[in-house]
Amino acid sequence: MANQMRCPTHGLTTGCMICHHLRDGSDLGYYRVEVPPEVDFYETGLCEECDAMLWREEGWTDPLNDFADWKLFCRGCFEAVLEQHRLLGVGQHAPDDDEDEDA
């Protein structure tokens, strides 16, 4: 299976990405980016600040990646961190602009 990882606590699970604001903070608003199985990308949790930067940057850019300081978490650890925060919305991973040009 794609994006699998082994966690000492939760065993073999799907990997997920999470920003440092959610890892280090508490009671923050966050967005969850879900990914269809055919897309090679991790489900992601990002705080309001990272989401705002995603829109300003118009995509997943190096400045956003530096600001978010993404870390790979197993699904169980990801869910445990997100329980400490407030879900603001759920979205889908957008295709790269290059893929749109081919259509």
C-alpha positions as a Markdown table, in Angstrom:
| # | Residue | x | y | z |
|---|---|---|---|---|
| 1 | Met | 0.0 | 0.0 | 0.0 |
| 2 | Ala | 1.2 | 3.5 | -0.8 |
| 3 | Asn | 2.1 | 5.9 | 2.0 |
| 4 | Gln | 2.4 | 3.2 | 4.7 |
| 5 | Met | 4.6 | 3.6 | 7.7 |
| 6 | Arg | 5.2 | 1.7 | 10.9 |
| 7 | Cys | 4.6 | 3.5 | 14.2 |
| 8 | Pro | 5.9 | 2.0 | 17.5 |
| 9 | Thr | 2.5 | 2.8 | 19.1 |
| 10 | His | 0.0 | 2.1 | 16.3 |
| 11 | Gly | 1.8 | -0.4 | 14.1 |
| 12 | Leu | 1.5 | -0.3 | 10.3 |
| 13 | Thr | -0.7 | 2.6 | 9.3 |
| 14 | Thr | -1.1 | 5.2 | 6.6 |
| 15 | Gly | 1.2 | 8.2 | 6.9 |
| 16 | Cys | -0.2 | 11.7 | 7.2 |
| 17 | Met | 1.4 | 15.1 | 7.1 |
| 18 | Ile | 0.8 | 17.8 | 9.8 |
| 19 | Cys | 2.1 | 21.3 | 10.3 |
| 20 | His | 4.2 | 22.4 | 13.3 |
| 21 | His | 1.5 | 24.8 | 14.5 |
| 22 | Leu | -0.9 | 21.8 | 15.1 |
| 23 | Arg | 1.9 | 19.7 | 16.6 |
| 24 | Asp | 3.0 | 22.4 | 19.0 |
| 25 | Gly | -0.2 | 24.3 | 19.7 |
| 26 | Ser | -3.6 | 23.5 | 21.2 |
| 27 | Asp | -7.2 | 24.6 | 20.4 |
| 28 | Leu | -6.3 | 25.9 | 16.9 |
| 29 | Gly | -8.7 | 25.8 | 14.0 |
| 30 | Tyr | -7.5 | 23.5 | 11.3 |
| 31 | Tyr | -8.4 | 22.1 | 7.8 |
| 32 | Arg | -8.0 | 18.5 | 6.8 |
| 33 | Val | -6.9 | 17.8 | 3.2 |
| 34 | Glu | -8.2 | 14.3 | 2.2 |
| 35 | Val | -6.5 | 12.5 | -0.7 |
| 36 | Pro | -8.1 | 10.0 | -3.1 |
| 37 | Pro | -6.3 | 6.6 | -3.1 |
| 38 | Glu | -5.0 | 7.1 | -6.7 |
| 39 | Val | -3.2 | 10.3 | -5.7 |
| 40 | Asp | 0.3 | 10.0 | -4.4 |
| 41 | Phe | 0.1 | 12.6 | -1.6 |
| 42 | Tyr | -0.4 | 12.4 | 2.1 |
| 43 | Glu | -3.6 | 13.3 | 3.9 |
| 44 | Thr | -2.7 | 16.6 | 5.6 |
| 45 | Gly | -3.7 | 18.6 | 8.6 |
| 46 | Leu | -3.0 | 22.3 | 8.4 |
| 47 | Cys | -3.8 | 25.2 | 10.7 |
| 48 | Glu | -5.6 | 28.4 | 9.7 |
| 49 | Glu | -2.3 | 30.2 | 9.2 |
| 50 | Cys | -0.9 | 27.5 | 6.9 |
| 51 | Asp | -4.2 | 27.4 | 5.0 |
| 52 | Ala | -4.1 | 31.2 | 4.5 |
| 53 | Met | -0.6 | 30.9 | 3.2 |
| 54 | Leu | -1.5 | 28.1 | 0.9 |
| 55 | Trp | -4.1 | 30.4 | -0.7 |
| 56 | Arg | -1.7 | 33.4 | -0.8 |
| 57 | Glu | 1.0 | 31.2 | -2.4 |
| 58 | Glu | -1.6 | 29.7 | -4.8 |
| 59 | Gly | -0.4 | 26.2 | -4.0 |
| 60 | Trp | 2.1 | 24.0 | -2.2 |
| 61 | Thr | 5.3 | 26.1 | -2.5 |
| 62 | Asp | 8.7 | 26.1 | -0.8 |
| 63 | Pro | 7.8 | 29.1 | 1.4 |
| 64 | Leu | 4.7 | 27.3 | 2.6 |
| 65 | Asn | 6.7 | 24.1 | 3.2 |
| 66 | Asp | 9.2 | 26.1 | 5.2 |
| 67 | Phe | 6.5 | 27.9 | 7.2 |
| 68 | Ala | 4.5 | 24.7 | 7.9 |
| 69 | Asp | 7.6 | 22.6 | 8.7 |
| 70 | Trp | 5.6 | 19.4 | 7.8 |
| 71 | Lys | 6.2 | 16.2 | 9.6 |
| 72 | Leu | 5.1 | 12.7 | 8.8 |
| 73 | Phe | 2.9 | 11.1 | 11.4 |
| 74 | Cys | 1.1 | 7.8 | 11.5 |
| 75 | Arg | -2.7 | 7.9 | 11.2 |
| 76 | Gly | -3.2 | 7.2 | 14.9 |
| 77 | Cys | -0.8 | 9.9 | 16.0 |
| 78 | Phe | -2.2 | 12.3 | 13.4 |
| 79 | Glu | -5.8 | 11.7 | 14.8 |
| 80 | Ala | -4.6 | 12.2 | 18.4 |
| 81 | Val | -3.1 | 15.5 | 17.6 |
| 82 | Leu | -6.1 | 16.7 | 15.7 |
| 83 | Glu | -8.4 | 15.9 | 18.6 |
| 84 | Gln | -6.7 | 18.8 | 20.5 |
| 85 | His | -7.9 | 21.3 | 17.8 |
| 86 | Arg | -11.1 | 22.5 | 16.1 |
| 87 | Leu | -12.0 | 21.2 | 12.6 |
| 88 | Leu | -12.9 | 24.1 | 10.3 |
| 89 | Gly | -13.3 | 22.2 | 7.1 |
| 90 | Val | -12.4 | 19.3 | 4.9 |
| 91 | Gly | -11.1 | 19.6 | 1.4 |
| 92 | Gln | -9.5 | 17.6 | -1.4 |
| 93 | His | -5.9 | 17.8 | -2.7 |
| 94 | Ala | -5.9 | 19.9 | -5.9 |
| 95 | Pro | -4.1 | 18.6 | -9.0 |
| 96 | Asp | -1.0 | 20.4 | -10.1 |
| 97 | Asp | -1.4 | 23.3 | -12.5 |
| 98 | Asp | 0.7 | 21.4 | -15.1 |
| 99 | Glu | -1.8 | 18.5 | -15.1 |
| 100 | Asp | -4.7 | 21.0 | -15.8 |
| 101 | Glu | -2.8 | 22.4 | -18.9 |
| 102 | Asp | -2.7 | 18.9 | -20.5 |
| 103 | Ala | -6.5 | 18.6 | -20.3 |
